[in-house]
Amino acid sequence: VHLVESGGGLAQPGGSLRLSCAASGFTFNMYVMRWYRQAPGKEREWVAVISSVGDSTNYADSVKGRFAISRDNAKNTVYLQMNSLKPEDTAVYYCNARPWSADYWGQGTQVTVSS
């Protein structure tokens, strides 16, 4: 299993970023995908989840209404559109897959929200 996140960077408060996670090594369209984040000095926290076919999503309260998770099963890619960014969204963002009941993580992509 290989997960590669991209799209992070520096954004101003109120700005937007779109993260991508390219997956390989498993049958992507059979599995739920998740995004997590980890801020400096804090534990990793769950951000969003999307069903295997993309018809159901759920979000942490802290990002609800601002972030949107989506997926393109033809491209084996999951996305996280982040709008109305806040400084407290600053973190390393990771995508997560759980094929065969084991957790797999990418290397993460840094998102920094600062003016």
C-alpha distance (Angstrom), angle and dihedral (degrees) to the residues before:
residue distance angle dihedral
V1 . . .
H2 3.78 . .
L3 3.79 125.5 .
V4 3.80 121.6 -177.7
E5 3.78 120.7 -173.1
S6 3.79 123.8 -160.9
G7 3.78 140.7 162.8
G8 3.76 101.6 70.5
G9 3.77 123.9 132.1
L10 3.76 144.0 115.5
A11 3.80 119.5 -36.7
Q12 3.77 132.9 173.5
P13 3.79 120.6 -120.4
G14 3.78 107.3 -81.7
G15 3.77 91.5 25.1
S16 3.78 131.9 117.6
L17 3.77 139.6 -122.7
R18 3.79 132.9 179.2
L19 3.77 118.6 -146.0
S20 3.80 123.8 -160.4
C21 3.78 131.3 -162.1
A22 3.79 118.7 -164.5
A23 3.79 113.1 -157.8
S24 3.79 132.7 -161.6
G25 3.77 139.9 161.0
F26 3.78 98.2 56.7
T27 3.79 139.2 54.7
F28 3.77 96.5 -82.6
N29 3.80 97.8 -167.8
M30 3.80 92.1 59.0
Y31 3.80 97.5 60.5
V32 3.76 140.9 71.2
M33 3.81 112.9 -120.1
R34 3.78 127.4 -149.3
W35 3.78 139.6 -168.0
Y36 3.79 121.5 -145.7
R37 3.78 132.6 177.1
Q38 3.78 136.9 -156.6
A39 3.78 122.8 -158.2
P40 3.80 121.4 -160.1
G41 3.80 110.9 -76.0
K42 3.80 93.0 5.5
E43 3.77 135.8 100.6
R44 3.78 120.9 -101.8
E45 3.79 110.4 -90.3
W46 3.76 132.9 -161.2
V47 3.82 115.3 -111.2
A48 3.79 110.4 173.8
V49 3.79 144.3 -13.4
I50 3.79 134.3 -157.4
S51 3.78 129.6 -166.3
S52 3.78 122.2 -114.9
V53 3.80 93.9 -97.9
G54 3.77 95.2 34.9
D55 3.79 98.2 -114.8
S56 3.78 96.5 117.2
T57 3.79 131.4 47.5
N58 3.78 137.5 171.8
Y59 3.77 134.3 -172.2
A60 3.76 142.3 -160.3
D61 3.79 111.4 -103.5
S62 3.80 90.2 -116.1
V63 3.82 92.5 64.7
K64 3.81 102.8 27.6
G65 3.79 111.3 129.0
R66 3.81 92.7 15.9
F67 3.82 105.3 59.5
A68 3.80 128.8 52.5
I69 3.79 126.4 -165.0
S70 3.79 120.0 -155.7
R71 3.77 139.0 160.4
D72 3.79 141.0 -151.1
N73 3.79 107.7 -152.1
A74 3.80 91.2 -171.8
K75 3.80 88.3 61.8
N76 3.84 97.5 35.4
T77 3.78 87.9 -126.2
V78 3.79 135.1 131.7
Y79 3.79 122.5 -161.5
L80 3.77 138.0 -158.4
Q81 3.79 115.8 -157.9
M82 3.78 108.5 -161.6
N83 3.80 118.8 -165.3
S84 3.79 133.5 172.5
L85 3.77 89.2 25.2
K86 3.78 119.3 -158.7
P87 3.81 130.5 -159.7
E88 3.80 88.0 -110.6
D89 3.80 88.9 63.4
T90 3.80 88.1 70.5
A91 3.80 106.8 121.1
V92 3.77 145.6 106.1
Y93 3.79 107.3 -81.4
Y94 3.80 120.9 -145.9
C95 3.76 133.1 -173.1
N96 3.77 118.5 -141.7
A97 3.77 136.0 -157.6
R98 3.81 129.2 -177.7
P99 3.78 109.3 -161.8
W100 3.78 113.4 161.4
S101 3.83 89.2 12.3
A102 3.80 92.7 -73.1
D103 3.80 125.4 118.5
Y104 3.78 118.1 -118.7
W105 3.78 124.8 -173.4
G106 3.75 137.6 -171.7
Q107 3.78 124.0 -132.2
G108 3.78 91.4 -97.5
T109 3.79 133.6 -123.5
Q110 3.80 123.8 -117.1
V111 3.78 119.1 -122.0
T112 3.78 117.2 -170.9
V113 3.79 121.3 -176.1
S114 3.76 112.0 -166.1
S115 3.77 140.8 131.0
